[in-house]
Amino acid sequence: MKLPYILSNDPANDGITLDIRLSPGSASSAIVGLQNGQLKVKVTARAIEGKANQALCEFLADYFRVSKSSVIIVRGETSRSKTVFVQGKGKDLEARLVPLINEGPGS
């Protein structure tokens, strides 16, 4: 299944590249669904001095069960739209996202 927000599942780089729409300053951190083909992620940190970016990386590392250093913002440091690379076994990482499509976020 091709998930629209996965820009690439690159075996050569051993990871996946995600198209993310970040919503900082939320009451809780969660993946909340899709918005215009982007994976919408909310974090509690505010967009001040890179704190929301740091919170996004920490949240995704926890979600995908990888180290914090395995999550890299490739593009969009100062934007809500971000391209994020998550290093790890691409198929395993992608499998963690499939329930979001099959059951919906928060199910």
Secondary structure, DSSP 4 states (H G I P E B T S, - for coil): ---TTEEEEETTTTEEEEEEEEE-S-SS-EEEEEETTEEEEE-SS-SSTTHHHHHHHHHHHHHHT--GGGEEEEE-TTSSEEEEEEES-HHHHHHHHHHHHHT-TT-
